[in-house]
Amino acid sequence: MWQGGAGFRPPAMTDIALDTLGHRRRRTLARAATGLFAAIGVMMLMANVLPHPPALEELPILGAGTAALVLAGIMLAVGERMPGEFFNAILALATGLVTIGVAAGGEALGGAIATLYALVVVVAAVVMSPRMIALQLVLIVVAYGIVVSTTGEDGPSSAQWLITAGALVAIAVAVGWPAQLARRLSVIDPVTGLNNRQYWDSVLPNELARAQRNGCPVTIAMVALDQFKTRRSTIGGSRADLLLATFAGRLREGLRRTDIVSRHGEDSFGIILPDCPPEAASTIVDRVRGEPTSQGTASAGIAGWDGEEDAAALVRRAERALERAQGSRTGEITISPG
């Protein structure tokens, strides 16, 4: 069933959807937005207070700086409770405030204030998806280009615009690529190549919320390799890890495209089956776990969401069903009563 072999290849890493990273990600976004607006506000007000050329339009810069500080306070107070998709608009708002400063700064300070665009790009590169990073870059380049084209000789030059645009693209690549890689690796189990428990804990509540909105069933399954700890002590850690990885590859290849599988524990895997009642889920899990062989068996516990319980309660029911399956006879599948 889950024999390792020379031809085994670990599954490829899974892309991380931005809207599935839960409260921890919203907290990171909120803190990043707070720091961004605070930095914009302080630097705008400093440009207004410190000695500056007479051409500087003080009132717009004062207004933009004050608004940025107010927004920093709002993000600090309620940012963690905002839906993740709001942060795309929040970064666009930061771009708008910087653009006001660029337009008001004139030829003398407009180009300098435009360096604040770099802060927006850095925040986007660290916490946003590649598509949203590109969107913010386009928005910044277009906004800055409009200022250059409308202010003429009284504003930043075309050369400044071109140099700034190129620098922002370079920053986005230099910061964004390692950040995206780190985010992917943070939710990948190194042994099996599947998503890890952190990813599971983040995505399951979202899947339950989606099922509630759409009025569709959702079922989870806990699948464990029977007597795996005993086998590990017999065959050694390296071969045991290869068995885990091989079985994980079988699960991933056999499940539907909409199903989500993660490594849940030392010898167990969690599967989320959207739009699938428990009976159908049992058939799918029975197929993908394979036939018993000399290498061992796999048992499973299945629980269908009742439409009201939270993610933790649903997982507990599936785990209890798995315990009953392994307690009665190895290689069994048990469905938890709803």
Beta strands, then each sheet from edge to edge (+ up, - down):
strand 1: 218-225
strand 2: 260-263
strand 3: 268-274
strand 4: 298-304
strand 5: 333-335
sheet 1: 2+ 3- 1+ 4- 5-
end
